[in-house]
Amino acid sequence: MKTIAKTKQAFRNFHRDERGLEALQIVMILGIAAVVLLFVKAKWPSVKDWADTLINSVTSFTEGS
């Protein structure tokens, strides 16, 4: 029974410990950015076509049209 109490306390201490949290958050943000970049690279032709269409629609806009 004492072992279970020690284990629970160890988990509580681990959960409350915030040291290194900023570094973990930075690593997670970089990981998400990497996944987004890989997606864009894999789908580059369709992303480029979409961006070109969007840019053309904005630059060819005239007031009153």
Stockholm file with secondary structure:
# STOCKHOLM 1.0

chainA/1-65         MKTIAKTKQAFRNFHRDERGLEALQIVMILGIAAVVLLFVKAKWPSVKDWADTLINSVTSFTEGS
#=GR chainA/1-65 SS CHHHHHHHHHHHHHHHCCTTHHHHHHHHHHHHHHHHHHHHHHTHHHHHHHHHHHHHHHHTCCTTC
#=GC SS_cons        CHHHHHHHHHHHHHHHCCTTHHHHHHHHHHHHHHHHHHHHHHTHHHHHHHHHHHHHHHHTCCTTC
//
